[in-house]
Amino acid sequence: MFTIDDLADRLGGYLPPDEIQQVKRAFYYAEQAHDGQRRRSGEPYVTHPLAVANILANMHMDHQSLMSAMLHDVIEDTGVSKEALAEQFGKPVAELVDGVSKLTQITFEDKAVAQAENFQKMVLAMSRDIRVIIVKLADRLHNMRTLGALRPEKKRRIARETLEIYARIASRLGINTIRVELEDLSFQALHPMRAERIKRAVSSARGHRRSAIRQVQTTLQKSLDDDGLAGTVVGRQKHLLSIYKKMRDQRKPFAEIMDVFGFRIITEDVDSCYRILGVVHNLYKPVPGRFKDYIAIPKANGYQSLHTTLFGSGGMPIEVQIRTREMEAMANNGIAAHWLYKAGQTDHPIAEGSHARAREWVKGLLEMQRHAGDSLEFIEHVKNDLFPDDIYVFTPRGDIMELPQGATVIDFAYTVHTDIGNSCIACRIDRHLAPLSTRLESGQTLEIITAPGARPNLAWLNFVVTAKARSAIRHALKHQQQTEAVQLGRRLLNKALADFETSLEELPENVLPDLLAELSLKGDESLLESIGLGTRVAHVVARRLVDLLHGDMADASERTLTTQGPIMISGAEGMVIKFARCCHPLPGDPVVGHLSVGKGIVVHRDECRNLDELKGDPDKLFALEWSDEIEEDFPVALRIEIESRRGLVAELASLVTDADANIERIGIEERDARLSIVHLTLAVRDRVHLARIIKRIRNLSHVGKITRVGN
């Protein structure tokens, strides 16, 4: 059995004696605190924290992380307080233990809200000290290694949560050794039969092809030696989940997946990496399009390596990764390599860069958390953010920005800065203007064009892919809707107060606070927003304000609501005044407003049949009038009966364009061999503009009936 003395011997390779002594002291404290406690397997409980510390020792973590690993269950399981730990081992260790303890209490049940809210706790703990999550990953790894004693359903639940959350975080932080083992252990717990069959097949295939693998390895090593290049060639094994995913996603049999030889060449410096690449490309022909340079442009988690695929003898594919020893340490330990190099009192740039990227990632998570509407929205963003297949684009100054596959111009703008994204109106890709929805490709140079006063568009949510962009757009739209709802609520309340011959500005200062206290609202903006969004009725609020002002106002409240004129609309009110799609109102049409809960006012034509049941309710319908200053275009739907003939669509399109309108949608259905029905949606300025277009269409030969579609 592994003991504390065994661990101390291993730590002697990189920690000074006084720090090793502190780790041993933490172990003896934990041993005493957990005295009498046993794991499900029957072993003394202290074997678990010792095993977690051993995993961290493999990663050369610092002594405080190892001490917190020893003590990570003490607060939760033994009643020892955080203050007592701080007194014994110092505040940093106590804070780490407290952070890990809070994460240990997190359980990702099927209840989505509980899962999401608990994940937020994890992010906050990570933001204070990133070592918290590294200790937690080691804790989870040992728990996964010892799942055997648990019930099958509990095994599957823990395995799912490990795969969804912890393995992804390990990947994002670049800790590849832990990620691979977590994935394989989870796969074995979720699909034991499949895992066992693949394991046996891998073992058999490796045995059959051992001589071929050895031959390729010998050939590669001899080529390096002949050219005087220092490098070690090692075989690279695929792990179980990777093989299973490729078989499932690519629909390939096991033989095809395993018919790829993988090798890794470890060398001394970056210059040697590129020279070795030249040697292997001379030895075997490279597969076009399969070379990737992650040294010049590292992955988001700090991973660096050269990847190339070669045609071996007989056309057999050979995958080769070329990297330095430092890059190998980074690939295996990720952010933990930061402490590996710190332990040797060396600030290594690769490790420092990885640690900085991890801090930046956690900072981005905190920003998303502030912008997210609720915890479910937040965890959706984070899960999207955890596994990006990156592309790399450039700013006009030559800075490299990393984005997930499928990212658009808007994603890039928000990656640069939230304010840039919010005020973005256009973009140049490689000096050419491009739509904001353009999907980006690696190597492009982007220049974002902004304008003061510009605002995000709701349609952007249909094509953005990054969590930061989605979160920031939703936050900006919510703020925009709130502002517009307050303005509309003020107009509606003043209109209702006018029936009592007063207004918000004329009310005494104490009246509105009294109503806010009665309704348990924090401020007058909350009240106005709720009126603007239709969750409170303006007339009821106005009547209550007047009651508070004068006492019983029953006679005044029974007045008909006609003393104030209709609300003016200009078409540019934004998110709280919307135009109904059922009847497509146009400037010049008689219109009314329907107060829709949570949306504000929806503008309908007066004759719209959808309003029939609301026409007797003055609290739900409002008289509206069009402003004289309307500049935007409005959609309108037409149904045209016309004789079928060649060139019909082109003729209609030309006519509409000449009339200074736009076709938004066109569809044609054949009624019979002679007659077709054209469904045309146009963007026009007003009723007069529409009438002019209809008159032009009527002048076409073979046109029959033209109908403006209402409902």
N, C-alpha and C positions, 0 to 999 in steps of 0.2 A: 504494500500500500504506500502511496506517495505521502511523504511527511514534510513538516515544516523545515527540517534540516536539508532535505533534498532540494526544496525551493531555495533555501538560503545559499546552497552551493551554486545553483544556477544564477542567482542574482549577483554572486561574486564576480561574474564576468563583466558586469557593466555598472553596478552601483557601489558606492563607497561603504565601508563597514558600518558607519554610524546610521546610515539610512536602512541598511539591511536589518540592523538591530531594532529600528523602529517598526519595520514590517513584522518582525518576529513578536514584538511586544503587542502589536495589534492582533496577531493570531492568538496569543495566549489569552488576551482579553475576550476575544470572540469565543474561544473554547470554553472559558469559564461562564460567559453569558448564556451560551447554548447548552450548558451541561444538562444532560438528561433528555434533550430533544433528539429525535431521530427522523430520518427521511422515510419516504414511502418504501424504499428498498430495504430499510432496516439498518442502514449505516448511520453512525453518529452524524448529526447535522453539520458539524464543523467541517466535514469532508467537502461539502459544497463550496463554502467561501474559499477554502484552500485551493480547490480545483479552478475556481474563477481567477484567483490571483495567479495561478500557474499559466492560464491562457494569456493573461496580460503580460506575464514575464516573457512569453514567447514573442510578444510584440515589443519588448524592451520599454514598457511603460514606466513612468516615474514612480517613486516610492509612495507618494500620496495616493495615487490611483490604486496601487497594490494594497495599501492600508484600508482604503475605502472598500475594496473588494472583500477583504477579511471581515469588515464590520457592516456590510451593506444590509444585512437582515437584523442587525441588533436592535435598531429603533423599533421596527415593526413587531418583531417576535419576542423580545425579552423585556420590554418596558424601560430600557435605558433611554434617557432623554438626549436630545441634541446638545443641550447645554453641558451634560456630563461628558459627552464625547469631546466637545470643544475644549473642556478643561483638561482632559487626559491627552488628547492628540493634536490640539490646535484647531483654529476656526476653519482653515481650508478643507481639512479632512472631514470635519463635522458637516460642512456645507455639501461636500460631495456625497457623503452617506445619506444626508437628508434628501438630496436630489434623486439618488438612485432608489431610496425607499419609496418616494412618491411615484416613481415609474413602476416599481414592483407592484404597487396597488392598482396599477392600470390593467384592466382586463378588457379585451376587445370582443365583447359579446356580439350577438347578431343584432342587438339594438343599435341602430345606426347613430342615434343622437348621443348615447353614452360613449360609443366608440370615438365619435368626433370630439366631444368635449374632453375626454381623457387624452386624446392626441394633442390638444392644445396645451395641456399640462406638460407633456413631454417637450414641446417646443420651448416653453418658458424655462424649463430646467436646463435644456441644451444651451439656451442663450446666455445663461449665467456662467456655465462652465462646460465646454464641449466634451470634457473627459467623462461627464456623467453618462453620456450615451455610449461611450466606449466601454465603460464598466458594465453598463446594462447589456450591451451586445455580448460581452463575455459571459455574463450571468445567463442570458438566454441560450447561448451556445451549450453551456454545461447542462442546462435543463433539457435541451433537445437531445443531448447524448444519453440522458438518463430517463427518457420518456417511458421505458419499458414497464415501469410499475404502475402506470396510470390506466384508467378505463379507456376503451377504444374511442368513445365519443369525445372525451376530454383531450385525448391525443390529437384527434383531427382538428378540434377547435384551436388548440395551441399551435399546431402545424400551419393552419390557414393564416392565423394572425402573424406568425413568424415570416411566412412567405410574403404576405401583403405589406407588412410594415418593416420588420427588423432587417430582413434580407435586403430590402430596397434601401434602407438607410445605410447599411454597411456598404452597398454598392455606391451610393451617392458620396460617401466619405472615402471611397477608394480602398476599403479594407477587404481585399479580394479573398484572402484565405478564410475569413469568417463568413463572407457571403456565400462562397461555394459550399462550405460545410453546412451552413444553415439551410440552403436550398436543397441539398441532397438528403439531409435528415428529414426535412419537411416532406419531400417527395416520398420517402420511404414510409413515413407515418400516414400520409394521405392515400398512397397507392402501393401497399406493400408487395402485392403480386407482380405488378408491372416493374417495380424497382428491382425485385429479385431476378426476374427474367432478363432485364437489360444488363444487370450486373454479371450474370452468368454468361450472357452473349458477349459482353466486352472482354471478359477473361478468356473465353474461347478464341475470339478473333485475335486478341493480342498474342496468344500462344501460337496460332497458325502463321502469323505474319512477323514473328519475332526476327527471323533472318532478314526479311526485306527492310524492316525498320533499322536493324543494326547496320545494314549495308548503306542506306542513305545517310545515317548518322556518321559512319566512318568516312564516307565520301566528302560530306560537308566539312568535317574536322580536318581531313587531309588537305582540302583546298585552302582553308585558313592557315594551316601550318606552312604550306608551300609559299604563301604570299607573306609570311612573317607577321600575321595578324593574331594578336592575343584574343582568344575567344573560346568559350566552352559551349559545346552543343549538347543539349539535353532534350529528351523526348517530352512531349507535352500531352497530358491525358485529358480527354473530355470528361466532364462530370455527368452524372446520371440525368439530372434534370435537363441539362443542355441537350443531351442526345434525345431525350423524350420529346422536348419541345420542337426540335428540328424534324423528327419523324412525324409529329402531329401537324405542325404548321406548314411544312413543305410537302407533306404527304409522300415522304420517301421511305423506302424500306430500310431496315437496320443496316443491311450490307452497304447501301450507298452512303449513309452517314459515316460509317466506320471506314469507308474506302478513302479517307483523307488522312495523310500522315501529318502530325503536328510536331514542330520542333521549335525550341527557343535557343537563341544564341546570346550568351551573356558576355559582355566585353568591358573594357576599362573606361572608355571615354566616348563622347558623342562623335568625334571625328572617325573613330574606328567603326561605329555603327554604320555610317554611310559607306565606308570603304568595304565593309563586309557585305553590305547590300549589293555593291558592284560585283563582288566575287560570286555570290550565289546566283545573280542574274546571268553571269557568264557561264556558270555551271549548268543551270537549268533555265529553260525559257520561261519568262514571267507570263502569267495570265493577264491579258489587257483589262484595265479598269479595276484590278483587285489590289493595287498598291495604296497604302494609307500611311501618311506621315504624321503620327501623333507626337513626334518629338518637337517639330517646328510649331505645331498647333496642338497642345495637350487637350485631353478630354476635360469636361467640366470638373471631374473629381480629382484632377491632377495626374491622371494616368498618361505615361509617355512610352512610346515604343514605335518601331517601324514594323508594319505588317505587309507581307507580300505572299502571293500564292504562285506556285511554280508548277510547270508540267514536268513530272518526273519520268523515269523510264517507263515505257508502255503507256504513257498518257496519265499515269497515276498522279492525282493532285497532291502537292506538298505545301502545307501552310507553315511559314516561317515568321517568327517574331524576333526582332533584334533590339537589344536594349543594354544599357549600362547596369552595373551592380546597384547603383543608387536608384535607378528606375525600377529594377526588380524589387528592391525593398519597398519602394513606393507602391508598386502594383499589388504587393502582398499585404502591406500594412496601412497604406493610404495615409490618412491624417495622423495615425499613430506613429508614423515615421518621424513626425515632428518631435515627439518625445524621445524617440530612438537616438536622433542626432543631438538633442539637447543633453541626453545622458552622457554623451561623449564630449560635452562642452563645445560642440561645434554647431554653429547656425548654418545648416545646409540650405542653399536656395530652393532646391526642389521641395524639401520638407516644409520650409517656411511658406512657400507659395501654396502648397496644399492646405496648410493651416489657415492661411488668409482666405482661400476660396471657401473653406468650410465655414469660417466666420461670416463671410459675405452671404453664403447660402442661408444660414440661420437668421441673419439680419433680414433677408428677403422674406423668410417665413413669417417673421414678426410683423413685417409691413403688410403681408397678405392677411394676417390675422386681424390687424386693425381695420382693414378695408372690408373684410368678409361680412356679409349680412348676418350669418349665423354659423354655428360650429359645423353643420353639415356642408355648407358651401366651402368652408375653410378646408376640411379634409379632402373634398373633391379636388380643390386646387392643388393641395400638397401631393396627392396620389398622382395627378397628372405631371407634377414637377419631378417626381422621384426617378423616373426612368426615361430621360430624353436621349434620343439618338441624334447627336449634335451635328449641326452644320456651322460653318464659320464664315462670317461676312465682315466687311471692313467699313469703318467710318471714313469720311473724307480726309481725316488726318492720318489714316493708316492704322488706327487701333483695331484690334481683333475683338469681335463680339461673338459669343457662342449662343446658339439658339437651337431649339429642338427641330427635328425633321418636320417639314410642312409649315414652318413659321412664315408669317406674312410681314409686309411692311409695317403694319400696326404693331405687331409683336416686337419688331426691332425698335420702333419709336419708344415704346414703353420700357424696353430693356435699357435704353440710353438714359431716360428719366421720365418719371410719371407726368411731369408738366409738358414735356415734349410730346408724349402720346396724346394728352388731353387737347393740345392745341394744333395737332397735326392736320394739314389740309391736302398735302400733295407730297410726292416723292420722286427723286431721280435715282434710277438704278443704272450704274455705269454711265452716268451723265444723260440718260434718256428718261423722260417723264414716264411714269408707270402707275397703274391703279394701286390704291392702298391695299387691295385684297391680293396682290401678286404674291405667289408662293416663292420664297427665296431659295437660292442655290449657293453652295459654298463658293467662295472666291469673289462674290459680287461686292461692289462698293456702293453704299447707300448714302444719300443726302436727304434729310427730312426737311420739308418746307412747312413752317408754322405760321399762324396768324393770330394776333391778339384777339381774344373774344371768341375764338373757335371752340367748339364743344364736341365731346365724343358722340358718335352716332350709334343708336341702338342696333343697327344692322351689323356693326363691327363684331358683335358677339357671335354672329353666324360663321365667321371664318377665323377668328384668332385662336391660337392653340396654347400660348404660354399662360401659366397660372397668374403671373403678375399682371399681364394685360387684361385678362378676363376680370380679375378682382378689381383692378383700378377703374375699368370702364363701368362696371356695376356700381362701384362706389360713387363715381362722378355722376352717373345717370340718376342714382338715388338722391344725391344732393341737388341736382338740377330739378328733379321732380318735386322735391321738398320745397325749394324756393318758389317754383311756379305755383304749387298748391297753396302756399301761404298767400301769394298775390291774388289768386282766384278766390280763396276763402275770404280775403278782405273785401273784395268787390261784392261777393254774394251776401256777406253779413251786412255791409253798408246798405245794400239794396233792400234787405229785409228790415233793417232799422229805420229806413226812410218811411216805411208804412206806419211807424210810431213817431214820425216827425223828429227823429234824432239821427245821430251817426256815431261811429266809434270815437271820432275826434271830440265830439260834444259830451260824451259820457264823463261823469266825475271819475277821478283817479281811483277811488276805492271800489267801484262797481265791478270792473273786470277781474281784479284779484279775488274778490269774493266768489265769483263764478268759477274761477280756476281752482280755488280751494275746494269748492263744492264738487267739482268734477275730477279732483285729484290729478290735475294737470300741472306741469312744471312752469309753463310760460304761455304768453298769448300766442306765440307762433305755433305751439302744439295745437291750440284750439283752432286757429285759422287753417292750419294744414288739414286737420280732420274734416273741416267744412269743405275745403277745396277738393279733397279726395272723396267726398260723399259719404263719409262714415258718420257725420252729424248733419242734421238739417238746419240750414241757416235761419229759417223762420222760428223754429223752436228755440234756438240759442238767443235770437233777438228778443223773443217774448220773455225769456227768463231774465235777460239783462234789464229789460224795462220793469219787470216785476221787482227785481232787486232795487231798482232806482226809485220806484213810486209805490211799491206795495202791490195791491190787487189792481191789475190793468185789464180785467176781463172784457170791458167794453171796447178798449183799444185793440185787444187781440182779435176781436171778431171782425175787424175791418177787412174788406176785400183787398187783396194785395195788388193794387193797380196804381198806387200813387207814384211808383218809380218806373222810369222807362226801361226798355229792354237792354240787356247787356250787349255791348258792341264786340264783335269778333273781327280780327284782321287776317286770320289764317296762319299767324306766326306765333301763336301762344305757346307752342311747345308740347310738353308731355301731359298736361292736365286738361287740354281741350283737344279732343280727337274728332275726326270726321267719319261718320258711319259708312261702312263698306256696303251695307244693304241697299242704300238709296243714293249714295254718291252726291251729297249736296254741293251746289256751285254758288258762287257769289251771284246774287240776283234772285235765287230761289227763296221763297218764304221758308224760314227755318225755326226750329225750336231746339232747346238743349235738354237732354235727359241726364239727370245726375246719377252716375253709375258708381256704386260703392267701390272705393279703392282706385278708381281710374280718373275721376273728375267729371267734366261735362262732355258728353258725346253729342255731336251736332247731327241732327236728322232733318230731312225735308219735312215740311209741315204735313204732307200727305202720306208719309211713310206708314205702312200698315203695322209695323212693329211697335208703334206707339199707341195703338188704339186703346189698349187696356190702361194706359197711364194718363190719358187726357183729362181725367177728372181729378188728378192729384197735383195741386199747385206746388207741393214740396218736392216733387220729382221732376217737373217740367218747368223750363224757364223760357221766356220770350227772348229771342236773339235777333240782332240786326247786323248786317254786314257793314264793316267800315268802308269808307270811300278810298282808303289807301291800302289796297291789296296788290301785292306784286307776285306772289307765288302761283304755280299752276295746280289744278285739282283734277283728279281722275274722274272720268265719266264713262259709262258703259252704253254702247249702242248695239242694237240687233238689226241687221240689214238683210232684207230678202232680195236676191239678185240672181239673174240668169247665169248659169255656169259657163265660163269661157276662159281661154288661156290668157295669162297676163293680168288676171283680176287683182291679185294681191299687189303687184307692182303699180297698177293704176291707182288703187286706193292709197297706197303709201305716198306716191308722188303728189296726189291731191292734198292729203293731210299736211305734208311738209310745206307745200306752197301756201297753205292757210296758216302757217306759223304755229303748228301744233305738233305734238309728239305721239307716236303710237307706242303704248306701253305693252299691249298684248293683242294678238290677233289669232282667231281660230275659225276654221271653216268646217261646216258639216253639210253633207249632201242630203237634201230632202227627197229628191228624186233625180232622174237622169237629166232633167232640165233646170231645176232650181236648187240654189245653194243658200245656206244661212251663214252670214258672216257675223261673228261676235268680236266686236272691236272695242278695246279700252283705250281712250285717248287722255292726254293731259292738256287741259284747256284753262283759259284765264277766268271765264265767267259764262253766264247764259248767252250773252250776245255773241261771244266768240264761238260757242257751240252752235248757235243758230246759223251763223255764217258757214260753218263747216257742213252742217246738215244740208243747207241749201246747195252747196257745191256738189255734194254726193248725189242729191236728187237730180242734178243736171246730167249725171252720167246716164248713158243709154242702158237699158235693161235693168235698172234699179226699180224695185217694187216698194214695199213698205219699209220705213225706217222708224224704229221705236227706241226711245231712251229707256234703258232698263232701270226699274225702280227697285222692287224687291225680288 
